[in-house]
């Protein structure tokens, strides 16, 4: 991954990521190039190679859309597996493109249609509110990130922050959500990024990640692990949840645990979605 810079814009946060991966025994391996971040739009492609011959078989010029989709699918999967059984409101921390994708994919796994948004600027939050209301969501705006903690059973964090936004007041003894709660952390996908206060992360009843080893060097658990507040062995991989690990399953309406899911993105997600698109192309 390379971070770009621009001397004339102190908010410049563009980066280019090159990631490759394969699934043992599959037909293809994938090399992805993805660029984006303020102020440039997302761009990039996925290169699909044959594992048998090494030949390039497809070049998917998706402008980052496939990455947005597979990331949103990971959030929706976590919500389906780990979210509270009775969900009355969804909190969204962030107003960018991934916030929009997350909400679209959540529509498929929950009947809840009430949303509370917090955005860094009023204009961006209001734009999301108006767009989502037009799509049938009941949307309101929060004046502080911790309003989401107090009122939302599911919170999706999708900012590019490098300082904690969620849980600063809660960690100091403020109000806490009454009932089971899931926080899905998506934005901290590179070293140094963080959205949730370390006190809140360390207080969670269950920590889940897409990759245990990767979460030690990037993601929402990077800081709590480096500070010794949490051990790497305390983190459960989402694959273990899907395989039915008993203590990770939601037990029903009486399960009031705080569960955090951290997704910093893994190459196997790119492999799977690229293969799905490639196979669909070959059938058409």
C-alpha positions in Angstrom: 0.0 0.0 0.0 1.3 3.5 -0.9 0.0 6.7 0.6 0.0 9.7 -1.7 0.5 13.3 -0.6 -0.3 16.8 -1.7 1.4 19.7 -0.1 -1.4 22.1 -0.9 -4.2 20.1 0.8 -3.7 19.0 4.5 -6.8 16.8 4.2 -5.3 14.8 1.3 -5.6 11.1 2.2 -5.4 9.3 -1.1 -3.7 5.9 -1.3 -3.1 3.0 -3.7 -3.3 -0.6 -2.6 -2.0 -3.6 -4.5 -3.3 -6.9 -3.1 -3.0 -10.5 -4.4 -4.5 -13.7 -3.2 -5.6 -17.2 -4.1 -7.8 -20.0 -2.8 -6.0 -23.4 -2.8 -7.5 -25.6 -5.5 -9.6 -22.8 -7.1 -9.4 -22.0 -10.8 -8.0 -18.5 -10.5 -5.8 -16.2 -8.5 -6.4 -12.4 -8.3 -4.3 -9.3 -8.3 -6.2 -6.1 -7.3 -5.1 -2.5 -7.7 -7.3 0.0 -5.9 -6.9 3.7 -5.5 -9.0 6.3 -3.7 -9.4 8.6 -0.8 -9.8 12.4 -0.5 -10.0 14.1 -2.9 -9.9 11.4 -5.7 -12.7 9.1 -6.6 -12.3 5.4 -6.2 -10.6 3.7 -9.2 -8.9 0.4 -9.9 -9.2 -3.1 -11.3 -9.1 -6.8 -10.5 -6.9 -9.0 -12.7 -8.0 -12.6 -12.9 -5.3 -15.2 -13.7 -5.5 -18.9 -14.3 -3.9 -21.0 -11.5 -3.2 -23.7 -14.1 -1.4 -21.7 -16.8 -0.7 -18.4 -15.1 -2.4 -16.6 -18.1 -4.4 -13.5 -17.6 -8.0 -14.5 -18.3 -9.9 -11.3 -17.3 -9.4 -7.7 -16.5 -12.3 -6.3 -14.4 -12.2 -2.5 -14.6 -14.6 -2.0 -11.7 -13.3 1.3 -10.4 -13.4 -0.1 -6.9 -17.0 -1.1 -6.9 -16.3 -4.8 -6.3 -14.2 -3.9 -3.3 -17.1 -1.8 -2.0 -19.5 -4.7 -2.5 -17.3 -7.4 -0.9 -16.7 -5.1 2.1 -20.4 -4.4 2.6 -21.1 -8.1 2.3 -18.7 -8.7 5.2 -20.6 -6.2 7.3 -23.9 -7.7 6.5 -22.6 -11.2 7.3 -21.5 -10.1 10.7 -24.8 -8.4 11.3 -26.6 -11.6 10.4 -24.4 -13.8 12.6 -23.6 -11.6 15.5 -26.2 -8.9 15.6 -28.9 -8.7 18.4 -32.0 -10.7 17.6 -34.3 -7.8 18.2 -33.0 -4.7 16.3 -34.8 -1.4 16.5 -32.2 1.1 15.2 -29.1 1.0 13.1 -26.3 3.6 13.7 -24.0 4.6 10.9 -20.8 6.5 11.7 -19.7 8.0 8.4 -21.3 9.3 5.3 -19.1 8.2 2.4 -19.6 5.6 -0.3 -19.1 2.6 2.0 -21.7 3.9 4.4 -24.2 3.7 1.5 -23.1 0.2 0.5 -23.3 -1.1 4.0 -26.9 0.1 4.4 -27.9 -1.4 1.0 -26.5 -4.8 2.0 -28.0 -4.6 5.5 -31.5 -4.4 3.9 -31.1 -8.1 3.0 -30.4 -9.3 6.6 -32.6 -7.3 8.8 -36.1 -5.9 8.8 -35.0 -2.8 10.8 -35.4 0.4 8.8 -34.7 3.0 11.4 -31.3 4.7 11.1 -29.3 7.2 13.1 -26.4 8.9 11.2 -23.4 10.8 12.5 -21.3 12.7 9.9 -18.3 15.0 10.4 -20.2 17.8 8.5 -23.8 18.7 8.6 -24.0 18.8 4.8 -22.7 15.3 4.3 -25.1 13.9 7.0 -28.0 15.7 5.5 -27.2 14.4 2.1 -27.2 10.8 3.4 -30.4 11.4 5.3 -32.3 12.7 2.2 -30.9 9.9 0.0 -31.8 7.2 2.4 -35.2 8.5 3.2 -35.9 8.4 -0.6 -35.0 4.7 -0.4 -37.5 4.0 2.4 -35.4 4.3 5.5 -36.5 6.3 8.6 -33.5 8.4 9.1 -32.5 10.9 11.8 -29.2 12.8 12.6 -27.0 12.5 15.7 -25.2 15.5 17.1 -22.5 13.3 18.7 -21.1 9.9 17.9 -21.9 8.4 21.3 -25.6 9.0 20.6 -25.3 5.9 18.4 -23.9 3.9 21.4 -26.8 4.8 23.6 -29.6 4.1 21.1 -28.5 1.7 18.4 -28.3 -2.1 18.7 -26.1 -2.3 15.5 -23.5 0.4 14.7 -21.5 0.4 11.5 -18.2 2.5 11.6 -17.1 3.6 8.1 -14.8 6.6 8.4 -11.1 7.1 7.6 -10.4 8.5 11.0 -7.0 8.2 12.7 -8.4 9.1 16.1 -11.2 7.5 18.1 -14.6 8.9 17.4 -16.9 6.4 19.1 -16.9 5.5 22.8 -14.8 8.3 24.3 -17.6 9.4 26.6 -18.8 5.8 27.3 -15.3 4.7 28.3 -15.3 7.4 31.0 -18.5 6.1 32.5 -21.3 7.6 30.3 -24.5 5.9 29.4 -24.5 2.5 27.7 -26.9 0.7 25.4 -29.5 -1.4 27.2 -29.4 -4.7 25.4 -27.3 -6.7 23.0 -25.2 -4.6 20.7 -22.9 -5.2 17.7 -20.3 -2.7 16.5 -19.1 -3.4 12.9 -15.7 -1.7 12.3 -14.9 -1.2 8.6 -13.0 2.1 8.3 -9.8 1.1 10.1 -8.3 -0.8 7.1 -4.7 0.5 7.4 -2.1 0.8 10.1 -2.8 3.9 12.3 -6.5 4.1 11.5 -8.9 3.9 14.5 -12.6 4.8 15.0 -13.5 3.3 18.4 -12.0 4.2 21.8 -9.7 1.7 23.3 -11.6 1.6 26.5 -14.8 0.5 24.7 -13.0 -2.1 22.6 -11.3 -3.6 25.7 -14.7 -3.7 27.5 -16.4 -5.8 24.8 -17.6 -9.3 25.6 -16.5 -10.7 22.3 -14.0 -9.5 19.7 -14.3 -11.0 16.2 -12.1 -10.2 13.1 -11.9 -11.4 9.5 -8.2 -12.3 10.1 -6.7 -12.7 13.6 -3.1 -12.2 12.5 -3.9 -9.2 10.3 -5.8 -7.5 13.1 -2.5 -7.2 15.1 -1.0 -4.9 12.6 -4.1 -3.0 11.3 -7.7 -2.5 12.2 -9.6 -1.6 15.3 -7.7 -4.0 17.6 -4.2 -2.9 16.6 -3.9 -0.3 19.4 -5.5 -2.4 22.2 -3.3 -5.3 21.4 -0.1 -3.2 21.3 -1.0 -1.6 24.6 -1.6 -5.0 26.2 -5.3 -4.3 26.9 -6.3 -7.3 24.8 -4.4 -10.4 23.9 -4.4 -11.6 20.3 -5.6 -15.0 21.5 -8.8 -13.2 22.7 -9.8 -12.4 19.1 -12.1 -14.9 17.3 -12.1 -15.2 13.5 -15.4 -14.9 11.7 -14.8 -18.3 10.2 -14.9 -19.9 13.6 -18.3 -18.2 14.2 -19.6 -19.5 10.9 -18.4 -23.0 11.8 -20.6 -22.8 14.9 -18.2 -22.1 17.8 -20.7 -22.3 20.6 -19.7 -19.4 22.9 -19.7 -17.0 19.9 -23.4 -17.5 19.0 -26.1 -15.0 20.0 -28.4 -16.8 22.4 -31.5 -14.8 21.8 -33.2 -11.7 23.1 -31.7 -12.2 26.5 -28.1 -12.1 25.1 -27.0 -8.5 26.1 -23.3 -8.9 25.2 -21.4 -6.1 23.4 -19.7 -7.8 20.3 -17.3 -6.0 18.1 -16.5 -7.2 14.5 -13.4 -5.7 12.9 -12.9 -6.1 9.1 -9.7 -4.7 7.6 -10.2 -6.7 4.4 -8.6 -9.9 3.2 -7.6 -11.0 -0.2 -9.9 -14.0 -0.2 -12.8 -11.7 -0.4 -11.4 -10.3 -3.7 -10.8 -13.7 -5.0 -14.4 -14.8 -4.4 -16.1 -11.8 -5.8 -13.8 -11.6 -8.9 -14.5 -15.3 -9.5 -18.3 -14.8 -9.2 -18.1 -11.9 -11.7 -15.9 -13.9 -14.1 -18.2 -16.9 -14.1 -21.2 -14.7 -14.7 -19.4 -13.1 -17.7 -18.6 -16.5 -19.1 -22.3 -17.6 -18.8 -23.6 -14.5 -20.6 
